[in-house]
Amino acid sequence: PGCCLLQFLSYLGACDRLLKQGYEEGQVEEAMEMFQYSEKKAAEFLRLLAQFNDMGFQQNEIKEVLLLCENQREKALEELVMK
């Protein structure tokens, strides 16, 4: 049980840090789950999601492409432009 508690506290800390960067709670939780609770990968995903969103791409397409391209910005942008 101690191990699970530590993982949970670490997850909450990561979520808290991402929320403080201005991301929405639902998006933060989804990103954390998608990347097996890796704060670094989730943060990069959220950053790129916001960036591509600002460029006018559809959020569901962005998510799909970022997962496919493993958060590689150039590759993901190429995919989005081709869609």
C-alpha positions as CSV (number, residue, x, y, z in Angstrom):
1,P,0.0,0.0,0.0
2,G,2.9,2.4,0.7
3,C,4.1,2.2,-2.9
4,C,0.7,3.0,-4.3
5,L,0.3,5.9,-2.0
6,L,3.7,7.3,-3.1
7,Q,2.7,6.9,-6.8
8,F,-0.6,8.6,-6.1
9,L,1.0,11.5,-4.3
10,S,3.5,11.9,-7.1
11,Y,0.6,11.8,-9.6
12,L,-1.2,14.5,-7.7
13,G,1.9,16.7,-7.5
14,A,2.4,16.3,-11.3
15,C,-1.2,17.2,-12.0
16,D,-1.0,20.2,-9.7
17,R,2.1,21.5,-11.5
18,L,0.4,21.1,-14.9
19,L,-2.8,22.8,-13.7
20,K,-0.7,25.7,-12.4
21,Q,0.6,26.1,-16.0
22,G,-3.0,26.9,-17.0
23,Y,-4.1,23.6,-18.5
24,E,-7.6,22.3,-17.9
25,E,-8.1,19.5,-15.3
26,G,-9.7,17.1,-17.7
27,Q,-6.9,17.5,-20.2
28,V,-4.2,17.1,-17.6
29,E,-5.8,13.9,-16.3
30,E,-6.2,12.5,-19.8
31,A,-2.6,13.4,-20.8
32,M,-1.2,11.8,-17.6
33,E,-3.2,8.6,-18.3
34,M,-2.2,8.5,-22.0
35,F,1.5,8.7,-21.1
36,Q,1.5,6.3,-18.2
37,Y,1.8,9.1,-15.7
38,S,5.0,10.6,-17.1
39,E,4.8,14.2,-16.2
40,K,7.4,15.2,-18.8
41,K,5.6,13.5,-21.7
42,A,2.2,14.8,-20.5
43,A,3.5,18.3,-20.2
44,E,5.0,18.2,-23.8
45,F,1.7,16.8,-25.1
46,L,-0.3,19.6,-23.5
47,R,2.1,22.2,-24.7
48,L,1.9,20.9,-28.3
49,L,-1.9,20.4,-28.1
50,A,-2.3,24.1,-27.1
51,Q,0.1,25.2,-29.8
52,F,-1.6,23.3,-32.6
53,N,-5.0,24.3,-31.3
54,D,-3.9,28.0,-31.6
55,M,-3.0,27.2,-35.2
56,G,-6.6,26.2,-35.9
57,F,-6.4,22.4,-36.0
58,Q,-9.1,20.3,-34.4
59,Q,-8.4,19.0,-30.9
60,N,-9.4,15.4,-31.6
61,E,-7.1,15.3,-34.7
62,I,-4.3,16.8,-32.7
63,K,-4.5,14.2,-29.9
64,E,-4.5,11.4,-32.4
65,V,-1.5,12.7,-34.3
66,L,0.5,13.5,-31.2
67,L,0.0,10.0,-29.9
68,L,0.9,8.5,-33.2
69,C,4.0,10.7,-33.6
70,E,5.0,10.4,-29.9
71,N,5.0,14.1,-29.3
72,Q,7.4,14.8,-32.1
73,R,6.4,18.4,-33.1
74,E,7.6,18.5,-36.7
75,K,6.3,15.0,-37.6
76,A,2.9,15.8,-35.9
77,L,2.6,19.1,-37.7
78,E,3.3,17.4,-41.1
79,E,0.6,14.9,-40.4
80,L,-1.9,17.6,-39.4
81,V,-1.2,19.6,-42.5
82,M,-1.7,16.6,-44.7
83,K,-5.1,15.7,-43.2
